[in-house]
Amino acid sequence: MIRIDDEFILLRKKSESNEHIKKLGVNAWKFIPESRILLNEIVIVSDENDKNTNNNTFKKDHKCVEIDFNTKFDVMIQTNYPLLNINNTNNIPSDTTALNISTLSTSLPAKYWFYYYEITILLNENNDKTIIAIGLASKNYSTNRLPGCNIHSVGFHSDEGRIFHNEKYTGSKYAEKWGEVNDVIGCGYYPNTGQVFFTMNGKNLDTAYTGLFHTWYPTIGSNGTCKLKVNFGQEEFMYKEANGMSVAGIIS
């Protein structure tokens, strides 16, 4: 009798799942708030990928989504799919952040590429009090915690330009305050080194953390009323070195 190892079965299922996600492409990534959040209209996601044309047929425009937060307490939402893990432990050269990925082919070695997404502030009427956060978190992360403010998460917060990792309130000074209308903030992750970095209005703010290996889901949150546009890679990024990257990996 042949014994099939349970761990082998789990690894195979995970591999098949990863291959399925890879085939879906960048437009499959969506923010899916919990039902109670949607029902109470605490968060409203406007997905304009499917638009009705004049001849009553549906056309894929692959546009970015807009997200409205209407809250007075911390609320987070995350994507339906994670960033895929890779088994590659090669070190990234120190000058990787200056590399223009968009000029390279899709056969780029894993040590040079990264996952990336951006948010653009469309509305933030109370910038002095409203905190907007962008980052990464584990699946089923607490909906009443901003990314970075609980275990298995990392986040960049607008109020004082601080970064957080698995903590509640302190954080570390990383950049200047942000959150003005038209500010563009990005989050990047190198899966082979666990390096997390953030960008502000097209500028790389340098490494925030490294060695963070987890199954990460792009995660954003706020504690006030604001409106954001999210770009997973459907449109050109303000951070030029990320063009060719996405939450789904390298875009052909």
N, C-alpha and C positions, 0 to 999 in steps of 0.2 A: 504494500500500500504506500502511495506517495503522499508525504506530508507537505502541505503548502504553508509556508511561513506567513503568519498574519501580518507581520511588518512589511513583507514583500508585497502583499496585496494592497496594503495602504499606500505604499510608495508608488505602485503602479497606478492606482486610482488617482493619486495626486498628480502624477505625470500626465495622465490622460486629461485631467481637468485643466492643467496648465496649457496643454496643446490646444484645447478647445477655446480658452480665453485668448490665446495668441491669434487664432484665426478670426476672432470677432472684430479686431481692430479698435481704433481709438474711439469711435462713435458709440461703442457699446458701454462705455463708462458713464454712469449717471449717479447723481446724488439721490439717495432714497431715504427720506426722513421716515421715522416711525409713524404709524398710523395715527396715534393720538396727537402728534405734533401737526400732522396734516389736517386732521379733523378740526383742531382748534385754530388753524391758520397761523400757527406760530412761525412756521416756515413755509414759503410758497416757492415751488420750483417751476419755472417757465421753460419748458423744453420746446424749442422751435425747430427741431430737426425735421419733423414732419409738418409740411405746410400744404394746405389745399390750394391747388392751382385753379385757373379759370375753367379748365375742362374736367374738373371734379376728380382728378387723379392725384395721388400723393407722390411727392417728389422729395428725395433726400437732399437737403441743403447743407447738412453737416455744420450747422451754426452752433456757437457757444450757448450755454444755458445761462439764465439769470435767476438769482436766488434772493428772495426777500425774507429778512429776519424781522419778526414783529414780536419782540420779547422784552421782559424786564429782568430776566435772570439768564444764567449761562445755559446755552443750548448748542449742541453740536450735531452735525450730520456727516455721514461718510458715504463713500462710494459702494456700489454693488459688487465690485470686483477689487481684489488686492493687486499690489505691485508684485509681479512674479519673482520668486527667488531664483538665483542661479548658483551653481556649484563651481565657483571660480574664486581662488584665493590669491590671485596675482595682485601685486601692489600697484596703485595708481601713481604715475609720475607726478612730481610736485607741481609741474606746470600744466596739469590737465585742465584746470579751470580756464586757461587761456586758449584752449584748443577749439577751433571752429568746427563743431561737429557737422554742420550742414554741408561742408565741402567733402565729407568722407562718405564712403559707400556703406550700404547696410550690412556688409560683412565685417564691420568694425569690431575689433576684439572687445570682449566684455569689459576689460579694465578701463576702456576709454568712454563708455557710454553710461548714461544715467537716465532715470525716470524724472519727469518734470511736469509741473502744471502751474498756471498763474491765475490770480484773481485780480479783477479791476474794480475799484470802488466807484459805484454809480451814484449812490446816495448815502449820506451819513450826516444827518442834520445836527446830531449832538456829539460831535467828534471829541469833545472834552471829557465825556463820560462813557461813551460807547466803546467797548473793546471788541475788536475783530481779531480772530485768530486763524492761522493757516498752519497745517502741518500734516502729521501722520499718526495713526493710532491703530491698535489691534481691533479685530472684529468684535462687535457687540460692546464697544466702548461706551461708558456711561453717557447718556444723552444730556445730563446736566453738568458736564465738565467740559471745559474748553480743551483742545488738544495741548498736551504738555502738562496738564494739571492733575493727572492721575497715572497710575502704573501703565506701562507699555504705550507710551505716547510721547510725542515731541511737538512743540508748537512755537510759533513766532507771533507775539502779541503786539497790537498796535499802540496801546496806551502809553507805554514807555520804551518801546522798541526792545523788549526783553524776550529771551528765549527760555523755554521751559522743557524739562525732561523728567518725567515721573515725579513731579512735585506739585505742591498746592499753590503757594503764594509768592515765593521769593524770586525765582528766576535769576537770570544773569543778563547784565547789560550787553547788548549785541549791536544795536544800531539806534538811529534816531526814531522818535515817535513818527507814526504814519497813520493813515486813515482818511486823508483828505480825498475829495472827489477826484477821480482820474489817477490816483496812486495805483501802481501795478506791482503786486507782490507775488513772487514765485517761490516754489518749494522744489528742491531737487534731491535725489537720493541715488548714490552709487551702490548697487546691490552687492558688489564683490568686496567692498571694504566697510560697508555700513556707514558711509559718510553722508551726513545731511547738511545741506546748505540752503540759504535763502537769498533771494534777490529783491532789490527795490528799484523800481523804475528803470529797469534794464541793467542795473549794476549788481555784480556778484558781491555779496557781503562777506564772503569767505566761509570756511568751515564752521558750522555751529556745533556739531557733534560728530564723532566717528566711532566705529565699532558697534553700531546699533543694528543688530541682526534680528529681524522679526518679520512676520507676515504683516506688512503694512497696508493700510487702506488710506488713501487721501482723505483728509478730514478738515473741515472748516467749522467755525462757530462764532457766536456773538452773544453779547448780553444786552443788546439794545436794538433799535430800529435802524436798519441799513439795507442797502441793495447792492449785490455783487454780480459781476459777470465772471464766469469760470471758463477757462480755456484749457482743455486737456491735450491740445495739440491739433485741434481742428483748424485753427488760424495761426498766423505767424506770431511768435512770441516777441515781447519787447526785449527780453534777454536774448540777444542774437545767437549766442553760443548754444542755446537750447533748440534752435530750429533744426528739425530732423529728429528730435526727441519727442516723447509723449508719455502718458501714463501706461501706454501699451508697449513701450519700447521704441525701437527705431522705426521711423516712418519712411517707406520707400519714396 
